[in-house]
Amino acid sequence: MAFSMGSSGSRNRRGRQLPPSMSEMNIVPLVDVVLVLLIIFMITAQAMEFGLEIEVPKIKKSSMSVKENPVLSISRRGDMKLNEQPLANIALIGPEVRRRFGAEAKEIYIRCDKNATVDLFAQAADACGRAGLKVNFVTKTD
């Protein structure tokens, strides 16, 4: 099958002139498909916006704050403080927490300098665990 390049048409066997052949693409079906997809998208976008209505459950605020909880601070030299008051011995963490914060104190926050030895940190966490306190670590986010 041959395509003609000029405006002149080709002739059939009987000598009649045929219309010139078209070498262009018909884009009407493509436009129809795109419009149908656009309509479908517009309808489904509204349905997605008004999907399920969910009411999130509300919780009761905690009455305790970080200032009310015991915080054990360990410096890089190994000095320890329980809520800014010096603590002489690691073994006294449990009794000191009970004495200062009462029997309702169930957890302790450990704040340790990043340059302190891991040994001090592990000993403090172990002593708090043996005293029946839940150990929480204080970290800093970027």
C-alpha positions as CSV (number, residue, x, y, z in Angstrom):
1,M,0.0,0.0,0.0
2,A,1.5,3.3,-1.0
3,F,0.9,6.8,0.4
4,S,0.9,9.8,-1.8
5,M,2.8,12.9,-0.7
6,G,1.4,15.5,-2.9
7,S,-2.1,16.9,-3.3
8,S,-2.8,15.0,-6.4
9,G,-4.9,11.9,-5.9
10,S,-4.2,8.5,-7.4
11,R,-6.2,6.9,-10.2
12,N,-8.0,3.6,-10.0
13,R,-8.1,1.0,-12.8
14,R,-11.0,2.7,-14.6
15,G,-9.2,6.0,-14.7
16,R,-11.2,7.8,-12.1
17,Q,-9.3,10.0,-9.7
18,L,-9.5,9.0,-6.1
19,P,-9.4,11.5,-3.2
20,P,-5.9,11.9,-1.7
21,S,-5.1,9.5,1.1
22,M,-4.9,10.9,4.6
23,S,-1.7,10.4,6.5
24,E,-2.8,12.3,9.7
25,M,-3.9,10.7,13.0
26,N,-7.5,11.1,14.1
27,I,-7.4,12.4,17.7
28,V,-11.2,12.6,18.3
29,P,-11.3,9.2,20.0
30,L,-8.4,10.2,22.2
31,V,-10.1,13.4,23.2
32,D,-13.3,11.4,24.0
33,V,-11.4,9.0,26.3
34,V,-9.7,11.8,28.1
35,L,-13.0,13.6,28.7
36,V,-14.6,10.5,30.1
37,L,-11.6,9.9,32.4
38,L,-11.9,13.5,33.6
39,I,-15.6,13.2,34.4
40,I,-14.9,9.9,36.3
41,F,-12.1,11.6,38.3
42,M,-14.3,14.6,39.2
43,I,-17.1,12.3,40.5
44,T,-14.9,10.0,42.5
45,A,-12.9,13.0,44.0
46,Q,-16.1,14.2,45.7
47,A,-16.9,10.7,47.0
48,M,-13.4,10.3,48.5
49,E,-13.7,13.7,50.3
50,F,-16.9,12.7,52.1
51,G,-15.9,9.1,52.9
52,L,-16.4,7.6,56.3
53,E,-17.2,9.9,59.2
54,I,-15.2,8.7,62.2
55,E,-15.3,10.2,65.6
56,V,-12.0,9.6,67.4
57,P,-12.3,8.6,71.1
58,K,-11.3,11.2,73.7
59,I,-9.0,10.3,76.5
60,K,-8.6,11.7,80.0
61,K,-5.6,13.9,80.5
62,S,-2.9,12.5,82.7
63,S,-2.6,14.3,86.0
64,M,1.2,13.7,86.2
65,S,3.7,15.9,84.5
66,V,7.5,15.5,84.1
67,K,8.1,17.9,87.0
68,E,6.1,15.7,89.4
69,N,7.9,12.6,88.4
70,P,11.4,11.7,89.7
71,V,14.2,12.5,87.3
72,L,17.6,11.0,87.8
73,S,20.3,13.1,86.1
74,I,23.8,11.7,85.5
75,S,26.6,14.1,84.4
76,R,29.6,13.1,82.3
77,R,31.8,13.0,85.5
78,G,29.4,10.5,87.2
79,D,27.6,13.0,89.5
80,M,24.0,12.0,90.1
81,K,21.1,14.2,91.1
82,L,17.5,13.2,91.9
83,N,15.4,16.2,90.8
84,E,18.3,18.6,91.3
85,Q,19.2,17.3,94.8
86,P,22.5,15.3,95.0
87,L,22.4,11.6,95.3
88,A,25.5,10.0,96.9
89,N,25.0,6.3,96.1
90,I,23.3,4.4,93.3
91,A,21.9,1.8,95.7
92,L,19.9,4.6,97.4
93,I,17.8,5.4,94.3
94,G,14.8,3.3,95.3
95,P,14.6,4.4,99.0
96,E,15.2,8.1,98.0
97,V,12.4,8.0,95.4
98,R,10.0,6.4,97.9
99,R,11.0,9.0,100.6
100,R,10.7,12.1,98.3
101,F,7.8,11.1,96.1
102,G,5.8,8.6,98.2
103,A,4.6,5.1,97.4
104,E,2.6,6.2,94.4
105,A,5.8,6.9,92.4
106,K,6.0,3.9,90.0
107,E,8.3,5.3,87.3
108,I,11.5,7.3,87.0
109,Y,13.1,9.3,84.2
110,I,16.8,8.9,83.6
111,R,18.6,11.8,81.9
112,C,22.2,11.0,81.1
113,D,24.9,13.0,79.5
114,K,25.9,11.6,76.1
115,N,29.6,11.6,77.1
116,A,29.0,9.7,80.4
117,T,30.1,6.0,80.5
118,V,27.6,3.4,79.7
119,D,28.5,1.6,82.9
120,L,26.9,4.4,85.0
121,F,23.8,4.5,82.9
122,A,23.4,0.7,83.1
123,Q,24.0,0.6,86.9
124,A,21.4,3.3,87.4
125,A,18.8,1.6,85.2
126,D,19.4,-1.7,87.0
127,A,19.1,-0.1,90.5
128,C,15.8,1.5,89.4
129,G,14.5,-1.7,88.0
130,R,15.4,-3.6,91.2
131,A,13.5,-0.9,93.2
132,G,10.4,-1.7,91.2
133,L,10.4,1.5,89.2
134,K,9.6,1.7,85.5
135,V,12.6,3.2,83.8
136,N,12.0,5.9,81.1
137,F,14.9,7.5,79.2
138,V,15.0,11.2,78.4
139,T,16.3,11.9,74.9
140,K,16.5,15.0,72.7
141,T,15.0,15.1,69.2
142,D,16.7,16.9,66.3
